[in-house]
Amino acid sequence: MLPAELLRKYSQSFPKAWKIIEDMRRGRGKELPFWPDWCYCPIAGALAIVTEGSSGIGCQEFIKMQEYPPAVLTALAAWRRTKGVYRFVPFRRVTL
Protein backbone atom coordinates (compact mmCIF):
# COMPACT_ATOMS: atom_id res chain seq x y z
CA MET A 1 0.00 0.00 0.00
CA LEU A 2 1.33 3.45 -0.89
CA PRO A 3 1.94 6.00 1.90
CA ALA A 4 -0.92 8.24 0.72
CA GLU A 5 -3.30 5.27 0.80
CA LEU A 6 -2.13 4.35 4.30
CA LEU A 7 -2.61 7.93 5.41
CA ARG A 8 -6.16 7.91 4.07
CA LYS A 9 -6.90 4.53 5.76
CA TYR A 10 -5.60 5.67 9.16
CA SER A 11 -7.29 9.07 8.86
CA GLN A 12 -10.64 7.44 8.19
CA SER A 13 -10.26 4.92 11.02
CA PHE A 14 -8.80 7.40 13.55
CA PRO A 15 -10.10 10.85 12.54
CA LYS A 16 -8.86 12.48 15.77
CA ALA A 17 -5.39 10.86 15.65
CA TRP A 18 -3.51 13.84 14.22
CA LYS A 19 -4.95 16.27 16.78
CA ILE A 20 -4.22 13.82 19.60
CA ILE A 21 -0.63 13.46 18.41
CA GLU A 22 -0.19 17.24 18.24
CA ASP A 23 -1.61 17.49 21.78
CA MET A 24 0.86 14.81 22.90
CA ARG A 25 3.71 16.75 21.33
CA ARG A 26 2.65 19.92 23.16
CA GLY A 27 2.52 17.97 26.43
CA ARG A 28 5.96 16.39 25.92
CA GLY A 29 8.03 16.90 29.07
CA LYS A 30 5.11 18.58 30.85
CA GLU A 31 2.07 16.42 31.55
CA LEU A 32 3.63 13.61 29.48
CA PRO A 33 7.12 12.13 29.76
CA PHE A 34 9.88 13.77 27.74
CA TRP A 35 11.06 12.02 24.58
CA PRO A 36 13.97 12.96 22.27
CA ASP A 37 13.56 15.54 19.50
CA TRP A 38 14.35 12.99 16.81
CA CYS A 39 11.17 11.10 17.75
CA TYR A 40 8.07 12.78 16.34
CA CYS A 41 5.69 10.57 18.31
CA PRO A 42 6.53 7.56 20.49
CA ILE A 43 4.93 4.28 19.53
CA ALA A 44 3.30 4.23 22.97
CA GLY A 45 1.31 7.31 21.93
CA ALA A 46 0.15 5.62 18.73
CA LEU A 47 -0.67 2.47 20.70
CA ALA A 48 -2.96 4.53 22.94
CA ILE A 49 -4.73 5.87 19.83
CA VAL A 50 -5.10 2.49 18.12
CA THR A 51 -6.34 0.77 21.29
CA GLU A 52 -8.47 3.81 22.19
CA GLY A 53 -6.71 4.22 25.54
CA SER A 54 -7.38 0.67 26.71
CA SER A 55 -5.52 -0.19 29.90
CA GLY A 56 -4.89 -3.75 28.73
CA ILE A 57 -4.36 -5.63 25.50
CA GLY A 58 -7.11 -8.15 24.91
CA CYS A 59 -8.34 -9.90 21.77
CA GLN A 60 -10.07 -6.83 20.33
CA GLU A 61 -7.04 -4.61 20.87
CA PHE A 62 -4.69 -7.23 19.45
CA ILE A 63 -6.79 -7.59 16.28
CA LYS A 64 -6.92 -3.80 15.90
CA MET A 65 -3.13 -3.56 16.34
CA GLN A 66 -2.63 -6.14 13.60
CA GLU A 67 -4.88 -4.24 11.19
CA TYR A 68 -3.46 -0.85 12.22
CA PRO A 69 0.13 -1.26 13.49
CA PRO A 70 0.95 1.61 15.87
CA ALA A 71 4.44 1.96 14.36
CA VAL A 72 2.85 2.81 11.00
CA LEU A 73 0.74 5.48 12.68
CA THR A 74 3.86 7.10 14.16
CA ALA A 75 5.61 7.04 10.77
CA LEU A 76 2.57 8.56 9.07
CA ALA A 77 2.30 11.27 11.73
CA ALA A 78 5.79 12.51 10.90
CA TRP A 79 5.51 11.93 7.14
CA ARG A 80 2.18 13.71 6.68
CA ARG A 81 3.75 17.07 7.57
CA THR A 82 5.94 17.21 4.44
CA LYS A 83 5.11 14.03 2.50
CA GLY A 84 8.73 13.89 1.38
CA VAL A 85 9.79 10.94 -0.74
CA TYR A 86 13.45 10.16 -1.35
CA ARG A 87 14.92 8.26 -4.24
CA PHE A 88 18.35 6.75 -3.74
CA VAL A 89 20.73 6.13 -6.61
CA PRO A 90 22.74 2.91 -6.33
CA PHE A 91 26.36 3.51 -5.43
CA ARG A 92 28.89 2.63 -8.13
CA ARG A 93 32.57 2.48 -7.42
CA VAL A 94 34.68 4.32 -9.95
CA THR A 95 38.22 3.15 -10.52
CA LEU A 96 40.87 5.53 -11.83
Phi and psi in radians as a Rosetta constraint file:
Dihedral C 1 N 2 CA 2 C 2 CIRCULARHARMONIC -1.279 0.35
Dihedral N 2 CA 2 C 2 N 3 CIRCULARHARMONIC 2.682 0.35
Dihedral C 2 N 3 CA 3 C 3 CIRCULARHARMONIC -0.947 0.35
Dihedral N 3 CA 3 C 3 N 4 CIRCULARHARMONIC -0.727 0.35
Dihedral C 3 N 4 CA 4 C 4 CIRCULARHARMONIC -1.114 0.35
Dihedral N 4 CA 4 C 4 N 5 CIRCULARHARMONIC -0.631 0.35
Dihedral C 4 N 5 CA 5 C 5 CIRCULARHARMONIC -1.200 0.35
Dihedral N 5 CA 5 C 5 N 6 CIRCULARHARMONIC -0.713 0.35
Dihedral C 5 N 6 CA 6 C 6 CIRCULARHARMONIC -1.087 0.35
Dihedral N 6 CA 6 C 6 N 7 CIRCULARHARMONIC -0.750 0.35
Dihedral C 6 N 7 CA 7 C 7 CIRCULARHARMONIC -1.036 0.35
Dihedral N 7 CA 7 C 7 N 8 CIRCULARHARMONIC -0.767 0.35
Dihedral C 7 N 8 CA 8 C 8 CIRCULARHARMONIC -1.108 0.35
Dihedral N 8 CA 8 C 8 N 9 CIRCULARHARMONIC -0.759 0.35
Dihedral C 8 N 9 CA 9 C 9 CIRCULARHARMONIC -1.073 0.35
Dihedral N 9 CA 9 C 9 N 10 CIRCULARHARMONIC -0.835 0.35
Dihedral C 9 N 10 CA 10 C 10 CIRCULARHARMONIC -1.204 0.35
Dihedral N 10 CA 10 C 10 N 11 CIRCULARHARMONIC -0.647 0.35
Dihedral C 10 N 11 CA 11 C 11 CIRCULARHARMONIC -1.120 0.35
Dihedral N 11 CA 11 C 11 N 12 CIRCULARHARMONIC -0.660 0.35
Dihedral C 11 N 12 CA 12 C 12 CIRCULARHARMONIC -1.245 0.35
Dihedral N 12 CA 12 C 12 N 13 CIRCULARHARMONIC -0.688 0.35
Dihedral C 12 N 13 CA 13 C 13 CIRCULARHARMONIC -1.364 0.35
Dihedral N 13 CA 13 C 13 N 14 CIRCULARHARMONIC -0.537 0.35
Dihedral C 13 N 14 CA 14 C 14 CIRCULARHARMONIC -2.297 0.35
Dihedral N 14 CA 14 C 14 N 15 CIRCULARHARMONIC 1.234 0.35
Dihedral C 14 N 15 CA 15 C 15 CIRCULARHARMONIC -1.055 0.35
Dihedral N 15 CA 15 C 15 N 16 CIRCULARHARMONIC -0.412 0.35
Dihedral C 15 N 16 CA 16 C 16 CIRCULARHARMONIC -1.667 0.35
Dihedral N 16 CA 16 C 16 N 17 CIRCULARHARMONIC 0.008 0.35
Dihedral C 16 N 17 CA 17 C 17 CIRCULARHARMONIC -0.989 0.35
Dihedral N 17 CA 17 C 17 N 18 CIRCULARHARMONIC -0.790 0.35
Dihedral C 17 N 18 CA 18 C 18 CIRCULARHARMONIC -1.185 0.35
Dihedral N 18 CA 18 C 18 N 19 CIRCULARHARMONIC -0.650 0.35
Dihedral C 18 N 19 CA 19 C 19 CIRCULARHARMONIC -1.191 0.35
Dihedral N 19 CA 19 C 19 N 20 CIRCULARHARMONIC -0.729 0.35
Dihedral C 19 N 20 CA 20 C 20 CIRCULARHARMONIC -1.058 0.35
Dihedral N 20 CA 20 C 20 N 21 CIRCULARHARMONIC -0.757 0.35
Dihedral C 20 N 21 CA 21 C 21 CIRCULARHARMONIC -1.118 0.35
Dihedral N 21 CA 21 C 21 N 22 CIRCULARHARMONIC -0.730 0.35
Dihedral C 21 N 22 CA 22 C 22 CIRCULARHARMONIC -1.111 0.35
Dihedral N 22 CA 22 C 22 N 23 CIRCULARHARMONIC -0.677 0.35
Dihedral C 22 N 23 CA 23 C 23 CIRCULARHARMONIC -1.099 0.35
Dihedral N 23 CA 23 C 23 N 24 CIRCULARHARMONIC -0.719 0.35
Dihedral C 23 N 24 CA 24 C 24 CIRCULARHARMONIC -1.061 0.35
Dihedral N 24 CA 24 C 24 N 25 CIRCULARHARMONIC -0.751 0.35
Dihedral C 24 N 25 CA 25 C 25 CIRCULARHARMONIC -1.119 0.35
Dihedral N 25 CA 25 C 25 N 26 CIRCULARHARMONIC -0.660 0.35
Dihedral C 25 N 26 CA 26 C 26 CIRCULARHARMONIC -1.175 0.35
Dihedral N 26 CA 26 C 26 N 27 CIRCULARHARMONIC -0.533 0.35
Dihedral C 26 N 27 CA 27 C 27 CIRCULARHARMONIC -1.540 0.35
Dihedral N 27 CA 27 C 27 N 28 CIRCULARHARMONIC -0.032 0.35
Dihedral C 27 N 28 CA 28 C 28 CIRCULARHARMONIC -1.024 0.35
Dihedral N 28 CA 28 C 28 N 29 CIRCULARHARMONIC 2.112 0.35
Dihedral C 28 N 29 CA 29 C 29 CIRCULARHARMONIC 1.424 0.35
Dihedral N 29 CA 29 C 29 N 30 CIRCULARHARMONIC 0.002 0.35
Dihedral C 29 N 30 CA 30 C 30 CIRCULARHARMONIC -1.973 0.35
Dihedral N 30 CA 30 C 30 N 31 CIRCULARHARMONIC -1.654 0.35
Dihedral C 30 N 31 CA 31 C 31 CIRCULARHARMONIC -1.447 0.35
Dihedral N 31 CA 31 C 31 N 32 CIRCULARHARMONIC -0.169 0.35
Dihedral C 31 N 32 CA 32 C 32 CIRCULARHARMONIC -2.064 0.35
Dihedral N 32 CA 32 C 32 N 33 CIRCULARHARMONIC 2.751 0.35
Dihedral C 32 N 33 CA 33 C 33 CIRCULARHARMONIC -1.051 0.35
Dihedral N 33 CA 33 C 33 N 34 CIRCULARHARMONIC 2.697 0.35
Dihedral C 33 N 34 CA 34 C 34 CIRCULARHARMONIC -1.320 0.35
Dihedral N 34 CA 34 C 34 N 35 CIRCULARHARMONIC 2.505 0.35
Dihedral C 34 N 35 CA 35 C 35 CIRCULARHARMONIC -2.347 0.35
Dihedral N 35 CA 35 C 35 N 36 CIRCULARHARMONIC 2.740 0.35
Dihedral C 35 N 36 CA 36 C 36 CIRCULARHARMONIC -1.082 0.35
Dihedral N 36 CA 36 C 36 N 37 CIRCULARHARMONIC 2.692 0.35
Dihedral C 36 N 37 CA 37 C 37 CIRCULARHARMONIC -1.053 0.35
Dihedral N 37 CA 37 C 37 N 38 CIRCULARHARMONIC -0.564 0.35
Dihedral C 37 N 38 CA 38 C 38 CIRCULARHARMONIC -1.208 0.35
Dihedral N 38 CA 38 C 38 N 39 CIRCULARHARMONIC -0.232 0.35
Dihedral C 38 N 39 CA 39 C 39 CIRCULARHARMONIC -1.744 0.35
Dihedral N 39 CA 39 C 39 N 40 CIRCULARHARMONIC 1.978 0.35
Dihedral C 39 N 40 CA 40 C 40 CIRCULARHARMONIC -1.184 0.35
Dihedral N 40 CA 40 C 40 N 41 CIRCULARHARMONIC -0.773 0.35
Dihedral C 40 N 41 CA 41 C 41 CIRCULARHARMONIC -2.663 0.35
Dihedral N 41 CA 41 C 41 N 42 CIRCULARHARMONIC 2.172 0.35
Dihedral C 41 N 42 CA 42 C 42 CIRCULARHARMONIC -1.132 0.35
Dihedral N 42 CA 42 C 42 N 43 CIRCULARHARMONIC 2.613 0.35
Dihedral C 42 N 43 CA 43 C 43 CIRCULARHARMONIC -1.049 0.35
Dihedral N 43 CA 43 C 43 N 44 CIRCULARHARMONIC -0.526 0.35
Dihedral C 43 N 44 CA 44 C 44 CIRCULARHARMONIC -1.056 0.35
Dihedral N 44 CA 44 C 44 N 45 CIRCULARHARMONIC -0.617 0.35
Dihedral C 44 N 45 CA 45 C 45 CIRCULARHARMONIC -1.154 0.35
Dihedral N 45 CA 45 C 45 N 46 CIRCULARHARMONIC -0.768 0.35
Dihedral C 45 N 46 CA 46 C 46 CIRCULARHARMONIC -1.168 0.35
Dihedral N 46 CA 46 C 46 N 47 CIRCULARHARMONIC -0.621 0.35
Dihedral C 46 N 47 CA 47 C 47 CIRCULARHARMONIC -1.071 0.35
Dihedral N 47 CA 47 C 47 N 48 CIRCULARHARMONIC -0.711 0.35
Dihedral C 47 N 48 CA 48 C 48 CIRCULARHARMONIC -1.098 0.35
Dihedral N 48 CA 48 C 48 N 49 CIRCULARHARMONIC -0.628 0.35
Dihedral C 48 N 49 CA 49 C 49 CIRCULARHARMONIC -1.236 0.35
Dihedral N 49 CA 49 C 49 N 50 CIRCULARHARMONIC -0.864 0.35
Dihedral C 49 N 50 CA 50 C 50 CIRCULARHARMONIC -1.097 0.35
Dihedral N 50 CA 50 C 50 N 51 CIRCULARHARMONIC -0.686 0.35
Dihedral C 50 N 51 CA 51 C 51 CIRCULARHARMONIC -1.593 0.35
Dihedral N 51 CA 51 C 51 N 52 CIRCULARHARMONIC 0.114 0.35
Dihedral C 51 N 52 CA 52 C 52 CIRCULARHARMONIC 0.968 0.35
Dihedral N 52 CA 52 C 52 N 53 CIRCULARHARMONIC 0.712 0.35
Dihedral C 52 N 53 CA 53 C 53 CIRCULARHARMONIC 1.301 0.35
Dihedral N 53 CA 53 C 53 N 54 CIRCULARHARMONIC 0.259 0.35
Dihedral C 53 N 54 CA 54 C 54 CIRCULARHARMONIC -1.036 0.35
Dihedral N 54 CA 54 C 54 N 55 CIRCULARHARMONIC 2.453 0.35
Dihedral C 54 N 55 CA 55 C 55 CIRCULARHARMONIC -1.434 0.35
Dihedral N 55 CA 55 C 55 N 56 CIRCULARHARMONIC -0.200 0.35
Dihedral C 55 N 56 CA 56 C 56 CIRCULARHARMONIC -2.488 0.35
Dihedral N 56 CA 56 C 56 N 57 CIRCULARHARMONIC 2.817 0.35
Dihedral C 56 N 57 CA 57 C 57 CIRCULARHARMONIC -1.832 0.35
Dihedral N 57 CA 57 C 57 N 58 CIRCULARHARMONIC 1.850 0.35
Dihedral C 57 N 58 CA 58 C 58 CIRCULARHARMONIC -1.868 0.35
Dihedral N 58 CA 58 C 58 N 59 CIRCULARHARMONIC -2.908 0.35
Dihedral C 58 N 59 CA 59 C 59 CIRCULARHARMONIC -1.020 0.35
Dihedral N 59 CA 59 C 59 N 60 CIRCULARHARMONIC -0.824 0.35
Dihedral C 59 N 60 CA 60 C 60 CIRCULARHARMONIC -1.081 0.35
Dihedral N 60 CA 60 C 60 N 61 CIRCULARHARMONIC -0.767 0.35
Dihedral C 60 N 61 CA 61 C 61 CIRCULARHARMONIC -1.162 0.35
Dihedral N 61 CA 61 C 61 N 62 CIRCULARHARMONIC -0.691 0.35
Dihedral C 61 N 62 CA 62 C 62 CIRCULARHARMONIC -1.105 0.35
Dihedral N 62 CA 62 C 62 N 63 CIRCULARHARMONIC -0.767 0.35
Dihedral C 62 N 63 CA 63 C 63 CIRCULARHARMONIC -1.095 0.35
Dihedral N 63 CA 63 C 63 N 64 CIRCULARHARMONIC -0.756 0.35
Dihedral C 63 N 64 CA 64 C 64 CIRCULARHARMONIC -1.097 0.35
Dihedral N 64 CA 64 C 64 N 65 CIRCULARHARMONIC -0.695 0.35
Dihedral C 64 N 65 CA 65 C 65 CIRCULARHARMONIC -1.176 0.35
Dihedral N 65 CA 65 C 65 N 66 CIRCULARHARMONIC -0.512 0.35
Dihedral C 65 N 66 CA 66 C 66 CIRCULARHARMONIC -1.292 0.35
Dihedral N 66 CA 66 C 66 N 67 CIRCULARHARMONIC -0.665 0.35
Dihedral C 66 N 67 CA 67 C 67 CIRCULARHARMONIC -1.315 0.35
Dihedral N 67 CA 67 C 67 N 68 CIRCULARHARMONIC -0.616 0.35
Dihedral C 67 N 68 CA 68 C 68 CIRCULARHARMONIC -2.243 0.35
Dihedral N 68 CA 68 C 68 N 69 CIRCULARHARMONIC 1.383 0.35
Dihedral C 68 N 69 CA 69 C 69 CIRCULARHARMONIC -1.016 0.35
Dihedral N 69 CA 69 C 69 N 70 CIRCULARHARMONIC 2.232 0.35
Dihedral C 69 N 70 CA 70 C 70 CIRCULARHARMONIC -0.999 0.35
Dihedral N 70 CA 70 C 70 N 71 CIRCULARHARMONIC -0.579 0.35
Dihedral C 70 N 71 CA 71 C 71 CIRCULARHARMONIC -1.097 0.35
Dihedral N 71 CA 71 C 71 N 72 CIRCULARHARMONIC -0.593 0.35
Dihedral C 71 N 72 CA 72 C 72 CIRCULARHARMONIC -1.191 0.35
Dihedral N 72 CA 72 C 72 N 73 CIRCULARHARMONIC -0.691 0.35
Dihedral C 72 N 73 CA 73 C 73 CIRCULARHARMONIC -1.055 0.35
Dihedral N 73 CA 73 C 73 N 74 CIRCULARHARMONIC -0.732 0.35
Dihedral C 73 N 74 CA 74 C 74 CIRCULARHARMONIC -1.147 0.35
Dihedral N 74 CA 74 C 74 N 75 CIRCULARHARMONIC -0.706 0.35
Dihedral C 74 N 75 CA 75 C 75 CIRCULARHARMONIC -1.125 0.35
Dihedral N 75 CA 75 C 75 N 76 CIRCULARHARMONIC -0.752 0.35
Dihedral C 75 N 76 CA 76 C 76 CIRCULARHARMONIC -1.123 0.35
Dihedral N 76 CA 76 C 76 N 77 CIRCULARHARMONIC -0.647 0.35
Dihedral C 76 N 77 CA 77 C 77 CIRCULARHARMONIC -1.033 0.35
Dihedral N 77 CA 77 C 77 N 78 CIRCULARHARMONIC -0.760 0.35
Dihedral C 77 N 78 CA 78 C 78 CIRCULARHARMONIC -1.294 0.35
Dihedral N 78 CA 78 C 78 N 79 CIRCULARHARMONIC -0.735 0.35
Dihedral C 78 N 79 CA 79 C 79 CIRCULARHARMONIC -1.171 0.35
Dihedral N 79 CA 79 C 79 N 80 CIRCULARHARMONIC -0.625 0.35
Dihedral C 79 N 80 CA 80 C 80 CIRCULARHARMONIC -1.127 0.35
Dihedral N 80 CA 80 C 80 N 81 CIRCULARHARMONIC -0.318 0.35
Dihedral C 80 N 81 CA 81 C 81 CIRCULARHARMONIC -1.201 0.35
Dihedral N 81 CA 81 C 81 N 82 CIRCULARHARMONIC -0.696 0.35
Dihedral C 81 N 82 CA 82 C 82 CIRCULARHARMONIC -2.105 0.35
Dihedral N 82 CA 82 C 82 N 83 CIRCULARHARMONIC -0.425 0.35
Dihedral C 82 N 83 CA 83 C 83 CIRCULARHARMONIC 0.956 0.35
Dihedral N 83 CA 83 C 83 N 84 CIRCULARHARMONIC 0.629 0.35
Dihedral C 83 N 84 CA 84 C 84 CIRCULARHARMONIC -1.246 0.35
Dihedral N 84 CA 84 C 84 N 85 CIRCULARHARMONIC 2.421 0.35
Dihedral C 84 N 85 CA 85 C 85 CIRCULARHARMONIC -2.214 0.35
Dihedral N 85 CA 85 C 85 N 86 CIRCULARHARMONIC 2.293 0.35
Dihedral C 85 N 86 CA 86 C 86 CIRCULARHARMONIC -1.946 0.35
Dihedral N 86 CA 86 C 86 N 87 CIRCULARHARMONIC 2.449 0.35
Dihedral C 86 N 87 CA 87 C 87 CIRCULARHARMONIC -2.038 0.35
Dihedral N 87 CA 87 C 87 N 88 CIRCULARHARMONIC 2.218 0.35
Dihedral C 87 N 88 CA 88 C 88 CIRCULARHARMONIC -1.823 0.35
Dihedral N 88 CA 88 C 88 N 89 CIRCULARHARMONIC 2.354 0.35
Dihedral C 88 N 89 CA 89 C 89 CIRCULARHARMONIC -1.608 0.35
Dihedral N 89 CA 89 C 89 N 90 CIRCULARHARMONIC 2.321 0.35
Dihedral C 89 N 90 CA 90 C 90 CIRCULARHARMONIC -1.041 0.35
Dihedral N 90 CA 90 C 90 N 91 CIRCULARHARMONIC 2.454 0.35
Dihedral C 90 N 91 CA 91 C 91 CIRCULARHARMONIC -1.342 0.35
Dihedral N 91 CA 91 C 91 N 92 CIRCULARHARMONIC 2.294 0.35
Dihedral C 91 N 92 CA 92 C 92 CIRCULARHARMONIC -2.154 0.35
Dihedral N 92 CA 92 C 92 N 93 CIRCULARHARMONIC 2.246 0.35
Dihedral C 92 N 93 CA 93 C 93 CIRCULARHARMONIC -1.352 0.35
Dihedral N 93 CA 93 C 93 N 94 CIRCULARHARMONIC 2.305 0.35
Dihedral C 93 N 94 CA 94 C 94 CIRCULARHARMONIC -1.883 0.35
Dihedral N 94 CA 94 C 94 N 95 CIRCULARHARMONIC 2.230 0.35
Dihedral C 94 N 95 CA 95 C 95 CIRCULARHARMONIC -1.793 0.35
Dihedral N 95 CA 95 C 95 N 96 CIRCULARHARMONIC 2.458 0.35
